[in-house]
Structures are given as structure tokens and as C-alpha cells.
Amino acid sequence: MNRRHLTILTGASRGLGRAMAEQLLGPDRLLLTIERRPDPALATLAARSGAHLEQWSQDLAEPAETAERLARWLDTLAPATLASATLINNAAVLPPIGPLQSSPAEALSRALRVGLEAPMHLTATFLRATDHWVQAQDWDGPRRVLNISSGLGRYAMAGQSIYCAVKAGLDHFSRCTALDEARRPRGARIVSLAPGVIDTDMQVQMRAGDPAGFPDRDRFVQLHAQGQLTPAHQAARRVLAWLERPDFGDPCVADVRDAG
């Protein structure tokens, strides 16, 4: 029996997520994407490649609801038909740029729910379900969680307190979860990966920031002007290559630019 590789990917509608979704399509793949709107073009690509694609229209600002739906879906799968299981927490929201006190309360909450609370809920659900497969001896494949982080989770920047906090939280929850999984027989591997500086809508927002509340704006303007932004499709290849590393999980917090 030919077994498929299961990948669950959030934030697949544009940018890095969309590029990863395209590259994850294949006849040996079962890809579930979770975003606010389904993508008919991606469905067409999946049909051409013979991939099994499921697209959920789901607002990750309601993370508990999304996690409950994921738990029910995972329970319908036959573990023996799967070669591996991977969760990629990619979705994030860039809140308004500027000092914390200038951020609307709803924007602050949404950024935290989508960028940190949702990955924690989905990771817990994924680990719980796949651990049941392992414990029942229904499955012997590798389990991986890849959290898409940012250099801003590791370096403070004025005007970016919310986004920096979300990504720093993603890094540290990954570290703690990796320690928990290391204590379990055949535990999952966890990585929080900074994907580099990518040519996406987020960079457009950064360049449009008000210098009065975002003193590093010119840095992002110069990155664009000097052609230092990585195209999304190229960044996606690097990120997905990291997933295939034999030492995936060591280190737990990493940067794609450190690939040896």
C-alpha cells in the first residue's frame, strides 16, 4: 500500500503559505489548508498533480473552534495509510505598526489569537491525535510541528511590540513543547523557524509605516530597494527543505539562513 504524507498548513492563501501549499501538492500528499477563504486555483493545481487537497474556510481568530474541527477530522483518518504527519503553523497577522498604546484593542487581540493562541491550540490537538495513533500501535511514521517564526521574535524593534511578542511566544512555546516531547517515546519533533526576509504583503506594510512611530522603517525600504527580499517561492523551498533535514528539531529555534 502506498502511504501518503499528511501536511496541515495554516495561512495558505498568499505569500509564503501559498507558495508552500503549491510545493506540497503531489500524488503522495494529503494536504489540508486552513485559511479564511478557499483558493479555487490551488484546487485546480491539486487536481492536475493528483494530490488530495482539503481546504477549510476557517477564521483562526476563533482558535478553539478550529482545533475542535481539526480533532474531529484527524479522528476520521486511517493512520496506517499515512507515511508521516506534519503541522505547519504559518498564519499570522501584522497589527498596526506603532507604539503599543496606539494599537486598537481588537487588533492586538486578533494578532495574539491568530499568531500565538491558534498555533498552541492546533499543536495540542495535532500532538494529542497523533500520539493516540502511536500508542495504539496503528502507526510508526514521524511527527513534526513547524512553527513559522521571525527574526523579530528574537530582536526587539520599536513600533512592533505586538508582532515581536507573538513571535517570541511562538519560539518559547516551541522550546517547551520540544522538551515535553523529548520525554515521550517516539515524541514529535518541534521547530520554530525564521524564514528570512521575504517579499510579501508584510514587507509592503512595513515600508508604509509612519516613521514617527516606526523608526526602523527606512531599514525595510532599503531592503526592498537593494533587492534583498527573497521571493516567496524560493523561501518556501528553503522552509520545506528544513522539514526534510535528518536533524530536524535540533536546534528547536532556528533560522533558515543558518542552513549548512
Beta strands, then each sheet from edge to edge (+ up, - down):
strand 1: 4-10
strand 2: 29-35
strand 3: 52-57
strand 4: 82-89
strand 5: 143-148
strand 6: 189-194
strand 7: 253-255
sheet 1: 3+ 2+ 1+ 4+ 5+ 6+ 7+
end
